[in-house]
Amino acid sequence: MTKILAIAAVLTGALAIPAYAGEPTPAEEKYCDVDYRKYCNEDGIGSELLTLCMRQHGHELSPDCIKALEQAGELTPSEEADAKAHGL
């Protein structure tokens, strides 16, 4: 649970939108579909607005979605460093 909260903190604490926001990976499609439909379905897939929306709802995202976002490189370099510093 602490690991999930730390990842959510990393996601919600960032205001910068990564320049590499693009089409979702298969893992993002699989694990973030419910979260996307619940929180961000008004934002286009692959858009910067979707990235921002998912970050704003980071504390509410499922653990599998958070992991998929992390694996897809949807974290900025500073977020990645924060995640590693917290052992994520």
C-alpha positions in Angstrom: 0.0 0.0 0.0 2.8 2.4 0.8 4.4 1.7 -2.6 1.1 2.6 -4.3 0.8 5.8 -2.4 4.4 6.7 -3.2 3.8 6.1 -6.9 0.6 8.1 -6.8 2.5 11.0 -5.0 5.0 10.9 -7.8 2.3 11.0 -10.5 0.2 13.7 -8.8 3.2 15.9 -7.8 4.3 16.5 -11.3 2.9 19.4 -13.3 5.1 19.0 -16.4 3.7 17.1 -19.3 6.1 14.8 -21.0 6.8 15.6 -24.6 6.6 11.9 -25.4 2.9 11.4 -24.7 1.6 9.3 -27.5 -0.4 6.2 -28.3 -0.8 3.8 -25.3 1.2 0.6 -24.9 -0.7 -2.7 -24.8 -0.2 -2.7 -21.0 -1.6 0.8 -20.7 -4.6 -0.3 -22.8 -5.1 -3.4 -20.7 -4.6 -2.0 -17.2 -5.7 1.7 -17.6 -8.9 1.3 -19.6 -11.2 1.4 -16.6 -9.3 4.3 -15.0 -9.4 6.2 -18.3 -13.1 5.7 -18.8 -13.8 6.7 -15.2 -11.6 9.8 -14.9 -10.4 11.0 -18.3 -12.7 9.8 -21.1 -13.2 13.3 -22.4 -9.5 13.6 -23.3 -8.2 12.1 -26.5 -6.0 9.0 -26.4 -2.3 10.0 -26.7 -3.1 13.7 -25.9 -1.2 15.9 -23.5 -4.6 16.6 -21.8 -4.9 12.9 -21.1 -1.5 12.8 -19.5 -2.3 15.7 -17.3 -5.7 14.2 -16.3 -4.2 10.8 -15.4 -1.6 12.7 -13.3 -4.3 14.6 -11.5 -6.1 11.4 -10.7 -2.8 9.5 -9.8 -3.9 8.8 -6.3 -7.1 7.1 -7.6 -5.6 5.0 -10.4 -5.3 1.2 -10.0 -1.9 -0.2 -9.0 -1.7 -2.1 -12.3 -2.4 1.1 -14.3 0.3 3.0 -12.3 2.8 0.3 -13.1 1.9 0.3 -16.8 2.3 4.1 -16.9 5.7 3.7 -15.3 6.8 1.0 -17.6 5.7 3.0 -20.6 8.0 5.9 -19.7 5.2 8.2 -18.9 7.2 9.6 -16.0 9.5 12.6 -16.5 13.2 12.1 -15.6 12.7 13.8 -12.2 9.6 11.6 -11.5 11.7 8.6 -12.4 14.4 9.7 -10.0 11.8 10.2 -7.3 10.4 6.8 -7.9 13.8 5.1 -7.7 14.6 7.1 -4.6 11.5 5.6 -3.0 12.5 2.1 -4.1 9.8 1.8 -6.8 
